[in-house]
Amino acid sequence: MNKRFNKTFELLLDTEKGVLQLNGLFVDTMVYLYDDHGNLQAKEQCPQQSLMMQLPKHGAYVLVLLHPVYEVAVRRFIY
């Protein structure tokens, strides 16, 4: 089975409140948030096309999106 690209999602970061908002996700996408040390900070299954997450602290993060039909998407960002 060929996997489709998962590069169309939007990542918005509210730097004042520490809120990460993801839009344009595929339903049932697994969202993993890691800190800059590789420790898992959050794990969510997306029930709809958008998701909001509260970031625990300032720092660098790696966001990983997994879906069985689409390729893995990875983004790094700093809060």
CNS distance restraints for C-alpha pairs under 8 A (distance, minus, plus):
assign (resid   3 and name CA) (resid  69 and name CA) 5.49 0.50 0.50
assign (resid   3 and name CA) (resid  70 and name CA) 4.90 0.50 0.50
assign (resid   3 and name CA) (resid  71 and name CA) 5.66 0.50 0.50
assign (resid   4 and name CA) (resid  69 and name CA) 6.56 0.50 0.50
assign (resid   4 and name CA) (resid  70 and name CA) 4.62 0.50 0.50
assign (resid   4 and name CA) (resid  71 and name CA) 5.95 0.50 0.50
assign (resid   5 and name CA) (resid  70 and name CA) 5.62 0.50 0.50
assign (resid   5 and name CA) (resid  71 and name CA) 5.37 0.50 0.50
assign (resid   6 and name CA) (resid  70 and name CA) 5.69 0.50 0.50
assign (resid   6 and name CA) (resid  71 and name CA) 5.85 0.50 0.50
assign (resid   6 and name CA) (resid  72 and name CA) 6.99 0.50 0.50
assign (resid   6 and name CA) (resid  73 and name CA) 6.14 0.50 0.50
assign (resid   7 and name CA) (resid  73 and name CA) 6.66 0.50 0.50
assign (resid   8 and name CA) (resid  24 and name CA) 6.62 0.50 0.50
assign (resid   8 and name CA) (resid  25 and name CA) 7.92 0.50 0.50
assign (resid   9 and name CA) (resid  22 and name CA) 6.86 0.50 0.50
assign (resid   9 and name CA) (resid  23 and name CA) 5.61 0.50 0.50
assign (resid   9 and name CA) (resid  24 and name CA) 4.47 0.50 0.50
assign (resid   9 and name CA) (resid  25 and name CA) 5.57 0.50 0.50
assign (resid  10 and name CA) (resid  22 and name CA) 5.60 0.50 0.50
assign (resid  10 and name CA) (resid  23 and name CA) 4.97 0.50 0.50
assign (resid  10 and name CA) (resid  24 and name CA) 6.16 0.50 0.50
assign (resid  11 and name CA) (resid  20 and name CA) 7.20 0.50 0.50
assign (resid  11 and name CA) (resid  21 and name CA) 5.98 0.50 0.50
assign (resid  11 and name CA) (resid  22 and name CA) 4.84 0.50 0.50
assign (resid  11 and name CA) (resid  23 and name CA) 6.67 0.50 0.50
assign (resid  12 and name CA) (resid  20 and name CA) 5.90 0.50 0.50
assign (resid  12 and name CA) (resid  21 and name CA) 5.06 0.50 0.50
assign (resid  12 and name CA) (resid  22 and name CA) 6.35 0.50 0.50
assign (resid  13 and name CA) (resid  18 and name CA) 7.06 0.50 0.50
assign (resid  13 and name CA) (resid  19 and name CA) 5.94 0.50 0.50
assign (resid  13 and name CA) (resid  20 and name CA) 4.69 0.50 0.50
assign (resid  13 and name CA) (resid  21 and name CA) 6.30 0.50 0.50
assign (resid  13 and name CA) (resid  79 and name CA) 7.84 0.50 0.50
assign (resid  14 and name CA) (resid  18 and name CA) 5.55 0.50 0.50
assign (resid  14 and name CA) (resid  19 and name CA) 5.18 0.50 0.50
assign (resid  14 and name CA) (resid  20 and name CA) 6.43 0.50 0.50
assign (resid  15 and name CA) (resid  19 and name CA) 7.13 0.50 0.50
assign (resid  15 and name CA) (resid  79 and name CA) 6.32 0.50 0.50
assign (resid  18 and name CA) (resid  54 and name CA) 5.99 0.50 0.50
assign (resid  18 and name CA) (resid  55 and name CA) 5.30 0.50 0.50
assign (resid  18 and name CA) (resid  56 and name CA) 7.76 0.50 0.50
assign (resid  18 and name CA) (resid  57 and name CA) 7.64 0.50 0.50
assign (resid  18 and name CA) (resid  58 and name CA) 7.88 0.50 0.50
assign (resid  18 and name CA) (resid  79 and name CA) 7.16 0.50 0.50
assign (resid  19 and name CA) (resid  52 and name CA) 6.78 0.50 0.50
assign (resid  19 and name CA) (resid  53 and name CA) 5.71 0.50 0.50
assign (resid  19 and name CA) (resid  54 and name CA) 4.63 0.50 0.50
assign (resid  19 and name CA) (resid  55 and name CA) 5.92 0.50 0.50
assign (resid  20 and name CA) (resid  52 and name CA) 5.61 0.50 0.50
assign (resid  20 and name CA) (resid  53 and name CA) 5.09 0.50 0.50
assign (resid  20 and name CA) (resid  54 and name CA) 6.25 0.50 0.50
assign (resid  20 and name CA) (resid  55 and name CA) 6.87 0.50 0.50
assign (resid  21 and name CA) (resid  50 and name CA) 7.26 0.50 0.50
assign (resid  21 and name CA) (resid  51 and name CA) 5.75 0.50 0.50
assign (resid  21 and name CA) (resid  52 and name CA) 4.39 0.50 0.50
assign (resid  21 and name CA) (resid  53 and name CA) 6.43 0.50 0.50
assign (resid  22 and name CA) (resid  50 and name CA) 5.37 0.50 0.50
assign (resid  22 and name CA) (resid  51 and name CA) 5.17 0.50 0.50
assign (resid  22 and name CA) (resid  52 and name CA) 6.35 0.50 0.50
assign (resid  23 and name CA) (resid  49 and name CA) 6.08 0.50 0.50
assign (resid  23 and name CA) (resid  50 and name CA) 4.38 0.50 0.50
assign (resid  23 and name CA) (resid  51 and name CA) 6.72 0.50 0.50
assign (resid  24 and name CA) (resid  49 and name CA) 5.32 0.50 0.50
assign (resid  24 and name CA) (resid  50 and name CA) 6.20 0.50 0.50
assign (resid  25 and name CA) (resid  29 and name CA) 6.89 0.50 0.50
assign (resid  25 and name CA) (resid  46 and name CA) 7.74 0.50 0.50
assign (resid  25 and name CA) (resid  48 and name CA) 7.46 0.50 0.50
assign (resid  25 and name CA) (resid  49 and name CA) 4.52 0.50 0.50
assign (resid  25 and name CA) (resid  50 and name CA) 5.94 0.50 0.50
assign (resid  26 and name CA) (resid  46 and name CA) 7.74 0.50 0.50
assign (resid  26 and name CA) (resid  48 and name CA) 7.21 0.50 0.50
assign (resid  26 and name CA) (resid  49 and name CA) 5.61 0.50 0.50
assign (resid  26 and name CA) (resid  67 and name CA) 7.75 0.50 0.50
assign (resid  27 and name CA) (resid  46 and name CA) 5.85 0.50 0.50
assign (resid  27 and name CA) (resid  47 and name CA) 5.49 0.50 0.50
assign (resid  27 and name CA) (resid  48 and name CA) 4.97 0.50 0.50
assign (resid  27 and name CA) (resid  49 and name CA) 5.71 0.50 0.50
assign (resid  28 and name CA) (resid  45 and name CA) 5.72 0.50 0.50
assign (resid  28 and name CA) (resid  46 and name CA) 5.00 0.50 0.50
assign (resid  28 and name CA) (resid  47 and name CA) 5.57 0.50 0.50
assign (resid  28 and name CA) (resid  48 and name CA) 7.30 0.50 0.50
assign (resid  28 and name CA) (resid  67 and name CA) 6.99 0.50 0.50
assign (resid  29 and name CA) (resid  45 and name CA) 5.77 0.50 0.50
assign (resid  29 and name CA) (resid  46 and name CA) 5.28 0.50 0.50
assign (resid  29 and name CA) (resid  47 and name CA) 7.87 0.50 0.50
assign (resid  29 and name CA) (resid  65 and name CA) 6.48 0.50 0.50
assign (resid  29 and name CA) (resid  66 and name CA) 5.66 0.50 0.50
assign (resid  29 and name CA) (resid  67 and name CA) 4.84 0.50 0.50
assign (resid  30 and name CA) (resid  43 and name CA) 7.24 0.50 0.50
assign (resid  30 and name CA) (resid  44 and name CA) 5.85 0.50 0.50
assign (resid  30 and name CA) (resid  45 and name CA) 4.50 0.50 0.50
assign (resid  30 and name CA) (resid  46 and name CA) 6.25 0.50 0.50
assign (resid  30 and name CA) (resid  65 and name CA) 5.71 0.50 0.50
assign (resid  30 and name CA) (resid  66 and name CA) 5.04 0.50 0.50
assign (resid  30 and name CA) (resid  67 and name CA) 6.32 0.50 0.50
assign (resid  31 and name CA) (resid  42 and name CA) 7.90 0.50 0.50
assign (resid  31 and name CA) (resid  43 and name CA) 5.69 0.50 0.50
assign (resid  31 and name CA) (resid  44 and name CA) 5.16 0.50 0.50
assign (resid  31 and name CA) (resid  45 and name CA) 6.13 0.50 0.50
assign (resid  31 and name CA) (resid  46 and name CA) 7.16 0.50 0.50
assign (resid  31 and name CA) (resid  63 and name CA) 7.16 0.50 0.50
assign (resid  31 and name CA) (resid  64 and name CA) 5.89 0.50 0.50
assign (resid  31 and name CA) (resid  65 and name CA) 4.79 0.50 0.50
assign (resid  31 and name CA) (resid  66 and name CA) 6.57 0.50 0.50
assign (resid  32 and name CA) (resid  40 and name CA) 7.13 0.50 0.50
assign (resid  32 and name CA) (resid  41 and name CA) 7.72 0.50 0.50
assign (resid  32 and name CA) (resid  42 and name CA) 5.85 0.50 0.50
assign (resid  32 and name CA) (resid  43 and name CA) 4.66 0.50 0.50
assign (resid  32 and name CA) (resid  44 and name CA) 6.68 0.50 0.50
assign (resid  32 and name CA) (resid  63 and name CA) 5.84 0.50 0.50
assign (resid  32 and name CA) (resid  64 and name CA) 5.08 0.50 0.50
assign (resid  32 and name CA) (resid  65 and name CA) 6.45 0.50 0.50
assign (resid  33 and name CA) (resid  40 and name CA) 5.97 0.50 0.50
assign (resid  33 and name CA) (resid  41 and name CA) 5.47 0.50 0.50
assign (resid  33 and name CA) (resid  42 and name CA) 5.08 0.50 0.50
assign (resid  33 and name CA) (resid  43 and name CA) 6.46 0.50 0.50
assign (resid  33 and name CA) (resid  61 and name CA) 6.80 0.50 0.50
assign (resid  33 and name CA) (resid  62 and name CA) 5.89 0.50 0.50
assign (resid  33 and name CA) (resid  63 and name CA) 4.74 0.50 0.50
assign (resid  33 and name CA) (resid  64 and name CA) 6.45 0.50 0.50
assign (resid  34 and name CA) (resid  38 and name CA) 5.44 0.50 0.50
assign (resid  34 and name CA) (resid  39 and name CA) 5.29 0.50 0.50
assign (resid  34 and name CA) (resid  40 and name CA) 4.46 0.50 0.50
assign (resid  34 and name CA) (resid  41 and name CA) 5.30 0.50 0.50
assign (resid  34 and name CA) (resid  42 and name CA) 7.18 0.50 0.50
assign (resid  34 and name CA) (resid  61 and name CA) 5.59 0.50 0.50
assign (resid  34 and name CA) (resid  62 and name CA) 5.12 0.50 0.50
assign (resid  34 and name CA) (resid  63 and name CA) 6.45 0.50 0.50
assign (resid  35 and name CA) (resid  39 and name CA) 5.49 0.50 0.50
assign (resid  35 and name CA) (resid  40 and name CA) 6.65 0.50 0.50
assign (resid  35 and name CA) (resid  41 and name CA) 6.46 0.50 0.50
assign (resid  35 and name CA) (resid  59 and name CA) 7.31 0.50 0.50
assign (resid  35 and name CA) (resid  60 and name CA) 6.08 0.50 0.50
assign (resid  35 and name CA) (resid  61 and name CA) 4.56 0.50 0.50
assign (resid  35 and name CA) (resid  62 and name CA) 6.34 0.50 0.50
assign (resid  36 and name CA) (resid  59 and name CA) 7.13 0.50 0.50
assign (resid  36 and name CA) (resid  60 and name CA) 5.14 0.50 0.50
assign (resid  36 and name CA) (resid  61 and name CA) 5.46 0.50 0.50
assign (resid  36 and name CA) (resid  62 and name CA) 7.09 0.50 0.50
assign (resid  41 and name CA) (resid  56 and name CA) 7.70 0.50 0.50
assign (resid  46 and name CA) (resid  50 and name CA) 7.20 0.50 0.50
assign (resid  46 and name CA) (resid  51 and name CA) 6.48 0.50 0.50
assign (resid  57 and name CA) (resid  79 and name CA) 7.92 0.50 0.50
assign (resid  58 and name CA) (resid  78 and name CA) 7.64 0.50 0.50
assign (resid  58 and name CA) (resid  79 and name CA) 5.11 0.50 0.50
assign (resid  59 and name CA) (resid  78 and name CA) 5.67 0.50 0.50
assign (resid  59 and name CA) (resid  79 and name CA) 5.31 0.50 0.50
assign (resid  60 and name CA) (resid  76 and name CA) 7.30 0.50 0.50
assign (resid  60 and name CA) (resid  77 and name CA) 5.85 0.50 0.50
assign (resid  60 and name CA) (resid  78 and name CA) 4.26 0.50 0.50
assign (resid  60 and name CA) (resid  79 and name CA) 6.26 0.50 0.50
assign (resid  61 and name CA) (resid  76 and name CA) 5.68 0.50 0.50
assign (resid  61 and name CA) (resid  77 and name CA) 5.46 0.50 0.50
assign (resid  61 and name CA) (resid  78 and name CA) 6.07 0.50 0.50
assign (resid  61 and name CA) (resid  79 and name CA) 7.74 0.50 0.50
assign (resid  62 and name CA) (resid  74 and name CA) 6.98 0.50 0.50
assign (resid  62 and name CA) (resid  75 and name CA) 5.77 0.50 0.50
assign (resid  62 and name CA) (resid  76 and name CA) 4.43 0.50 0.50
assign (resid  62 and name CA) (resid  77 and name CA) 6.55 0.50 0.50
assign (resid  63 and name CA) (resid  74 and name CA) 5.60 0.50 0.50
assign (resid  63 and name CA) (resid  75 and name CA) 5.14 0.50 0.50
assign (resid  63 and name CA) (resid  76 and name CA) 6.18 0.50 0.50
assign (resid  64 and name CA) (resid  72 and name CA) 7.09 0.50 0.50
assign (resid  64 and name CA) (resid  73 and name CA) 5.84 0.50 0.50
assign (resid  64 and name CA) (resid  74 and name CA) 4.63 0.50 0.50
assign (resid  64 and name CA) (resid  75 and name CA) 6.71 0.50 0.50
assign (resid  65 and name CA) (resid  72 and name CA) 5.79 0.50 0.50
assign (resid  65 and name CA) (resid  73 and name CA) 5.12 0.50 0.50
assign (resid  65 and name CA) (resid  74 and name CA) 6.44 0.50 0.50
assign (resid  66 and name CA) (resid  70 and name CA) 7.39 0.50 0.50
assign (resid  66 and name CA) (resid  71 and name CA) 7.24 0.50 0.50
assign (resid  66 and name CA) (resid  72 and name CA) 5.20 0.50 0.50
assign (resid  66 and name CA) (resid  73 and name CA) 6.94 0.50 0.50
assign (resid  67 and name CA) (resid  71 and name CA) 7.16 0.50 0.50
assign (resid  67 and name CA) (resid  72 and name CA) 7.12 0.50 0.50
